[in-house]
């Protein structure tokens, strides 16, 4: 997935994204360097994903969670902005992008 993101960044000439492969529990950033947005695939429950990534996100930042079809409670203190159905080529399964 990091190779894909890196290639996408190069192909599109993007300069403001930073693909990173790291365990969120071990990753730290100074408060002034927090992120505008975090994209995460479904590595845990929605509540755990939001809890573990919140220290990395600016107060005005958005969290983008790739999830399957199952419904999960919205984490405390968060507002679901969009629930976008996704079609993944070659995958016959329901996927969603949840934006908080």
HELIX and SHEET records of a PDB file:
HELIX    1   1 UNK A    2  UNK A   12  1                                  11    
HELIX    2   2 UNK A   24  UNK A   26  5                                   3    
HELIX    3   3 UNK A   31  UNK A   33  5                                   3    
HELIX    4   4 UNK A   46  UNK A   53  1                                   8    
HELIX    5   5 UNK A   54  UNK A   56  5                                   3    
SHEET    1   A 4 UNK A  35  UNK A  40  0                                        
SHEET    2   A 4 UNK A  57  UNK A  67  1                                        
SHEET    3   A 4 UNK A  95  UNK A  99 -1                                        
SHEET    4   A 4 UNK A  82  UNK A  86 -1                                        
END                                                                             
